[in-house]
């Protein structure tokens, strides 16, 4: 049973007090949405929206959880459409000022969906993107366990997810449920609001028994709260077994239709052809019959209390709580009630029934009443100490060595992580890497061998004595690498929660997720949502582009270079050389785990490149000057001694083509500057700042694209050409933009580059077209 520490002298909440709270929460949640849509002026005429019906189905569940079972160390992810219920509860607990109750979906007010970063009251998990909020507590539990294994104080507590039944349609839920590590997370509890409706319709067949079997097969405890005490009592009467069978077997739409029936219609529809059931129904008065049809377990506080008290902390738990969408409202059970709103008259009737006032909607419980005392006791019990300010570790800016020979930026990632263990061991201990089964193929083997694989308990490495094993899979609580199977959504979900430990517990981690760049877009939505929720992390996409050559075709990425331009809260880098990869990685690590921090996306390549082409200055001051430019977004790689006739701008794996083209253009009497871009996003921010529209660093534009050397421009990258097209606007020059706009082809590197028009010949032709 849940251990709840009561306030000294506080009695356990009575069922009567809980029912008073339940009624007031229903009223407040409904009134918050009503005010936003029917009271607050709306000059634009745009729909405001809100979800009175979806909130109503969650009121009993959330009342029981918050006022009887929740502890300060617990965390709750609230289904998006029940945000008004969360705000109502926080208001009753004194965590939300009354002035915000009139601001749902208003600028600077209560958000449409729960938000850790934007709502004025406490929110444990940002939700809104269906399926992501449901799985977030799983990754929150793993992040807490990982943090605790490092010796940090991360507390304990359950991780609750409140989700709608239709949310289980999302594949993200099942990717998470099926991961082997999840079966060991006994602190995870999902409570499914089984109201059998989605946005458009009554779902014909939810198939709860099938879902129960799937959770059970994954090792979860499965609890079901289907019927309330009134129905359970009726089931014991003559004809009760027939009543249970009738309700159990009827299709969802038929049951929903009964909720809209008068008692007379119920007496006709409910018994069907069963005489015994007919006699049971005939013996019930109208009020009892009306109440019995909607007496589901998800609205029975005693039944919910029993289920919540039965949670087995040795394994994850799912509770299926049957509810009625719109329970207690005039729109109760209507198949199109998802976004419906009560009329003024209906709201007034609701106020009368719930014992409150539509004229004074935000009135609190009278001082000294049992309900007021319960609110005060729960507020005291759930009080949390704010986390200590984070202290991110010091990150070096430069390892001081210059890579030589031929290397790839992908290999540079693994090398840089190993260098970090030697140069900054305190920082390296906070690094945690994640992969979806691609550690060996993304050059992380050395790092994994060095730090080990994280596991809640040590496991036997049966290949430790095999001399032909290169990647050693040593699983232990001190490991710093996690594998989540081939499930990119899981990876970035955990990445976001590992990146939020600085704000939850004041203990920053430095999480790095590595996956194939073609699959970054698959993971982009949950990763973006993690950033929105305050998770700071590094996402590495590698290998990238058509430079994969023989592995081209489906295994290419075309649009990912734009992520760094367009993703809020993220700095994107695509380095051309190993030294650039190291510098940008270190700069990205230094931005993590702080209130003003940002995430990063690194797009790396498997193309071998001669590192001498980087021409890294030997002088320490000149080297630092280059590093600052690399981190800021671009640097001049080659300046012709004459006035340039053309500027070649290249990024990532295609910088060698630009240098080759520059040599040949010089031989043709067309002097060419070469600029290496490392971050289109930072350059765009610099342009905006120069125009007075942002906080970028305009100096990098003058360093890489000085006006005195302005010339027609050719841009080239292994990705969509629009990524760099804006650069022509720096000095308002004519330009040609080369890149990849079609699905790829397998082949030799030269053939593939020619096919897409990104080879040196194509760069030269574009430059000649721009020449006078």
NORCORKA-V794226 format. One line per field, one symbol per residue. ss: DSSP state (h for helix, s for strand, l for the rest). phi: phi as a letter, one per 30 degrees, with the letter a starting at -180 (. if undefined). A space follows every 10 residues. Layout:
ss=???
phi=???
This chain:
ss=llllllllll llllhhhhhh hhhhhhhhhh hhhhhhhhhl llllllllll lhhhhhllhh hhhhhhhhhl llllsssllh hhhhhhhhhh hhlllllhhh hhllllllll llllllllll llllllllll lhhhhhhhhh hhhhhhhhhl llllllllss sssshhhhhl hhhhhhhllh hhhhlllsss ssssllslll lslllllhhh hhhhhhhlll ssssslslhh hhhhhllllh hhhhhhhhhl lhhhhhhhll llhhhhhhhl llllhhhhhh hhlllhhhhh hhhllshhhl hhhhhhhhll llllllssss ssllllllll llllllllll lllhhhhhhh hhhhllllll lllllllllh hhhhhhhhhh hlllllllll llllllllll lllllsslhh hhhhhhhhhh hhhlhhhhll sssssllllh hhllhhhhhh hlssllllll llllllllll llllssllll sssllllhhh hhhhhhhhll hhhhllllls ssssslhhhh hhhhhhhhhh hhlllllsss sllllhhhhh hllllllllh hhhhhhllls sssllllhhh hhhhhhhhhh llllllllss ssslllllss hhhhlllllh hhhhhhhhhh hhlsssssll lllllsssss shhhhhhhhh hhhhhhhlll lssssssllh hhhhhhhhhh llllllllhh hhhhllhhhl lsssssllll lhhhhhhhhl llllssssll llllllllhh hhhhhhlllh hhhhhhhhhh ll
phi=.dccdddeid dddddddddd dedddedddd dededdcccd ebddidddik bddddedced edddddcbbd bdddbbccee dceddddddd dddicbdedd dcceicdicd ddbebdccdd cdbdbdbkde jddddedddd dddddddddd jddcibjdcc bcbddddddd deddededde dddccdddbc ccddcibcdc addeadieed deddddddjd dccbccbddd dedddddeid ddddddddcd dedddddddc cdeddddddd dicddddddd dddddedddd dddcdcddcc dddddddddc dcddadbbcc cdbcdieicd ceiddccecd bddedddddd eddcibbddb dcdcddeide ddddeddded dcdcdddded bdddcdcadi ccebicacdd dddddddddd dddbeddddc dbcbbcibdd dciceddddd cicdadbdcd cdcdcddcdc cccccadcdb bbcbidaddd edddeddddc ddcdbibdcc dbccbdeecd ddcddddedd dedjdcaccc cadbiddehe cdiddbbccd ededdcddib ccbbdcbddd dddddddddd ccibecdbdb bcccbcddbd ddddhdddde ddddddedde ddkaaddbcd ddddcacccb bidcdedddd ddeddeddic dbdbccccbe dddddddddd ciblbdcded dddcbdddcd aebccbadld ddecdddddd chcdabbclc bbddbdlded ddddecibdd eddddddddd dd
